[in-house]
Amino acid sequence: MATRTGGSGMLAMAATAFLWSVAGLFIKIIDWHPLTIAGLRSLIASVIIFIYLKRPHLHWSFPQVAAALANSATMLLFVAANKTTTSSNAIILQYVGPVFTAFIGAALLKERAGREHWIAFAFVAGGISLMFMDKLGGGHLVGNIMAILSALTFSLYFVFMRMQKDGSPLESILLSHWLTAGIGLAASLFLPKPHWTTTSLGAIAILGCVQVGLSAILFSYAIKRISAVTANLIAVIEPVFNPVWTFLALGEAPGARSLAGGAVIIIAVTAASMINARRSSARIRVIS
């Protein structure tokens, strides 16, 4: 039973990363300021999550509030990083997150990364670098710092969500989207008015309902069943899907390096997840 539960958690986390990956494609369709997009996307997502929860239990505990703040900070920092450095730099720098999670998780959750995780980290770093090798630029120092900070807050988000494994972590995501919606929409009052079109409305609806709303439900399911470091490691498959969406939407075939880098990431994450699942299964059999 425990193995199947862990397996379902890994599948839910992979589905979450899959949904997260469509953000770039749909954001490009919308010709609005990023803060307006982030604010309205979070507002829509909060409605979806609220409907799903029906009666959200807000107890304002440290993990619940901390996870909300970490998620909101991640969304806002990543938007800002994309505006002040190259998008490739922002993605790569943010995905040093699993290493942060390994150390923070060990300290706060007593969930230590296994040898397979550390080996996978190395291969994932190589795979992501290979995927974006032709697009890497110097960027700007401030933007790169914000990207690294977003990796740190993203890691804290995983850890604080995992602290709620015996409760309902979805309320933290609801709070984070209320906060992000408030900040984004308040800032929008001082920004150029968005140009409303059928395309932009459809895109923001998909972002809010599916890319963020549905992924939040899947993530809250996953993080209750797998460790924070495993969840964050699986999340790095997100950039692997980006060339797929570009190909389907724009007909731009991914290059050999993108395909090779994506293959390295998929193999590394899959292998580490399988080894971790077997180790957990063996540990459970010994205990029982």
C-alpha positions in Angstrom: 0.0 0.0 0.0 2.7 2.5 0.9 4.6 1.8 -2.3 1.6 2.4 -4.4 0.9 5.6 -2.5 4.4 6.8 -3.1 4.1 5.8 -6.8 0.9 7.8 -7.1 2.6 10.8 -5.4 5.4 10.7 -8.0 2.9 10.5 -10.9 1.0 13.4 -9.4 4.2 15.4 -9.1 5.1 14.6 -12.7 1.7 15.7 -13.9 2.1 18.9 -11.8 5.4 19.6 -13.6 3.7 18.9 -16.9 1.1 21.6 -16.2 3.6 24.1 -14.9 5.5 23.8 -18.2 2.7 25.4 -20.3 3.0 28.7 -18.5 5.6 30.2 -20.9 3.6 29.3 -24.0 0.3 30.9 -22.7 2.0 33.9 -21.1 3.6 34.8 -24.5 0.1 34.8 -26.0 -1.0 37.5 -23.6 0.2 41.0 -24.3 -0.1 42.3 -20.8 2.3 43.3 -18.1 3.7 40.3 -16.2 2.3 41.6 -12.9 -1.2 41.8 -14.4 -0.9 38.3 -15.7 0.4 37.0 -12.4 -2.4 38.8 -10.4 -5.3 37.7 -12.6 -3.9 34.1 -13.0 -3.7 33.8 -9.2 -7.2 35.3 -8.7 -8.7 32.7 -11.1 -6.7 29.9 -9.5 -7.8 30.9 -6.0 -11.5 30.5 -7.1 -10.8 27.0 -8.5 -9.0 25.9 -5.3 -11.7 27.5 -3.1 -14.4 25.6 -5.0 -12.4 22.3 -4.7 -11.9 22.8 -0.9 -15.5 23.9 -0.3 -14.6 24.8 3.3 -10.9 25.7 3.5 -9.4 25.2 7.0 -7.3 28.2 7.7 -5.6 27.7 11.1 -2.7 30.1 10.4 0.0 27.8 11.6 3.6 28.5 10.8 3.9 25.9 8.0 0.6 27.1 6.4 1.6 30.7 6.4 5.2 30.1 5.6 4.4 27.9 2.5 2.0 30.6 1.3 4.6 33.4 1.6 7.3 31.2 0.0 5.0 30.3 -3.0 3.9 33.9 -3.5 7.5 35.1 -3.3 8.6 32.5 -5.9 6.0 33.5 -8.4 6.8 37.2 -8.1 10.6 36.7 -8.1 10.5 34.5 -11.1 8.4 37.0 -13.0 10.8 39.7 -12.1 13.8 37.6 -13.0 12.4 36.9 -16.4 12.1 40.6 -17.0 15.7 41.5 -15.8 17.8 38.5 -17.1 17.5 36.0 -19.9 14.7 33.5 -19.6 17.2 30.7 -19.9 19.3 32.0 -17.0 16.1 32.4 -14.9 15.1 28.8 -15.5 18.5 27.3 -15.0 19.2 29.3 -11.8 15.8 28.5 -10.3 16.4 24.8 -10.8 19.3 24.7 -8.4 16.3 24.4 -6.0 16.6 20.6 -5.4 20.0 21.1 -3.8 18.6 23.8 -1.5 15.7 21.5 -0.7 18.1 18.6 0.2 19.8 20.7 2.8 16.8 22.5 4.2 14.7 19.3 4.2 17.4 17.5 6.1 17.5 20.3 8.7 13.8 20.9 9.1 12.1 17.6 8.1 14.9 15.1 8.9 14.4 13.8 5.3 17.9 13.3 4.0 18.6 13.0 0.3 19.9 9.6 -0.7 22.9 8.9 -2.9 20.6 8.5 -5.9 19.4 12.1 -5.4 22.9 13.6 -5.4 23.9 11.7 -8.5 20.6 12.8 -10.2 21.3 16.4 -9.2 24.6 16.3 -11.2 23.0 14.8 -14.2 20.0 17.2 -14.1 22.4 20.2 -13.9 24.2 18.8 -16.9 21.0 18.1 -18.8 19.5 21.6 -18.2 22.8 23.3 -19.2 22.9 21.2 -22.4 19.3 22.1 -23.2 20.0 25.8 -22.9 23.6 25.9 -24.0 22.9 27.9 -27.2 20.6 30.4 -25.4 22.6 31.2 -22.3 23.6 34.8 -22.0 25.3 36.9 -19.5 22.1 38.4 -18.3 22.1 41.0 -15.5 23.4 40.5 -12.0 20.2 41.7 -10.3 18.1 39.4 -12.5 20.4 36.4 -11.8 20.2 37.1 -8.1 16.4 37.2 -8.1 16.4 33.9 -10.0 18.6 32.3 -7.4 16.4 33.8 -4.6 13.4 32.3 -6.4 15.1 28.9 -6.2 15.5 29.4 -2.5 11.9 30.4 -1.9 10.8 27.5 -4.2 12.7 25.1 -2.0 11.3 26.5 1.1 7.8 26.1 -0.4 8.4 22.4 -0.9 9.7 22.0 2.6 6.9 24.0 4.3 4.3 22.1 2.2 5.8 18.8 3.2 5.5 19.9 6.9 1.8 19.7 6.4 1.8 16.1 5.1 -0.6 15.0 7.8 -2.9 17.9 7.2 -4.2 19.8 4.2 -1.5 21.8 2.5 -3.8 23.1 -0.3 -4.9 25.9 2.0 -1.3 27.3 1.8 -1.6 27.5 -2.0 -5.0 29.2 -1.7 -3.4 31.8 0.6 -0.5 32.3 -1.7 -2.7 33.0 -4.6 -4.8 35.5 -2.7 -1.6 37.3 -1.7 -0.2 37.2 -5.3 -3.5 38.3 -6.7 -3.6 41.2 -4.3 -0.1 42.4 -5.1 -0.4 41.8 -8.9 -3.8 43.5 -9.3 -2.9 46.4 -7.0 0.2 47.0 -9.0 -1.8 46.8 -12.2 -3.7 49.9 -11.2 -0.5 51.9 -12.0 0.3 50.0 -15.2 -1.0 50.4 -18.7 -4.5 48.9 -19.1 -4.5 45.4 -20.6 -5.8 44.9 -24.1 -8.7 42.5 -23.8 -9.1 40.0 -26.6 -10.7 36.6 -27.0 -7.3 35.1 -27.2 -5.9 36.8 -24.1 -9.0 35.9 -22.1 -8.8 32.3 -23.2 -5.1 32.1 -22.4 -5.5 33.6 -18.9 -8.4 31.3 -18.2 -6.3 28.2 -19.1 -3.4 29.6 -16.9 -5.7 30.2 -13.9 -7.9 27.1 -14.1 -5.5 24.4 -15.4 -1.9 25.5 -15.3 -2.1 26.8 -11.8 -5.5 25.7 -10.3 -5.4 22.0 -11.3 -1.6 21.8 -10.7 -2.1 23.1 -7.2 -4.5 20.2 -6.4 -2.2 17.7 -7.9 0.8 19.1 -6.0 -1.0 19.1 -2.7 -1.8 15.4 -3.3 1.8 14.6 -4.2 3.6 16.4 -1.4 1.7 14.4 1.2 3.1 11.2 -0.3 6.7 11.9 -1.3 9.6 13.7 0.3 10.3 17.3 -0.4 13.5 16.6 -2.2 11.9 13.9 -4.4 9.1 16.2 -5.3 11.5 19.1 -6.2 13.7 16.7 -8.2 10.7 15.5 -10.2 9.7 19.1 -10.8 12.9 19.7 -12.8 11.3 17.9 -15.7 9.2 21.0 -16.3 11.7 22.7 -18.8 11.9 19.4 -20.7 8.4 20.0 -21.9 9.0 23.6 -23.0 10.5 22.6 -26.4 7.5 20.3 -27.0 5.1 23.2 -26.6 7.2 25.4 -28.8 7.2 22.7 -31.5 3.5 22.1 -31.3 2.5 25.8 -31.3 5.2 27.3 -33.5 6.6 24.4 -35.4 10.1 25.0 -34.1 11.7 21.6 -33.8 14.0 21.2 -30.8 17.7 20.9 -31.6 19.9 17.9 -30.9 21.2 19.4 -27.6 17.7 20.1 -26.4 16.7 16.5 -27.1 19.8 15.1 -25.5 19.5 17.3 -22.4 15.9 16.4 -22.0 16.7 12.7 -22.3 19.4 13.0 -19.6 17.0 14.8 -17.2 14.1 12.3 -17.7 16.4 9.3 -17.3 18.1 10.8 -14.2 14.8 11.8 -12.5 13.1 8.4 -13.3 16.1 6.4 -12.1 16.4 8.3 -8.9 12.6 8.1 -8.2 12.6 4.3 -8.9 15.6 3.7 -6.6 14.1 5.9 -3.9 10.8 4.0 -4.1 12.5 0.7 -3.8 14.5 1.9 -0.8 11.3 3.1 0.9 9.6 -0.2 0.2 12.4 -2.1 1.7 12.5 0.1 4.7 8.7 -0.4 5.3 9.1 -4.2 5.0 11.9 -4.2 7.6 9.8 -2.1 10.0 6.7 -4.2 9.6 
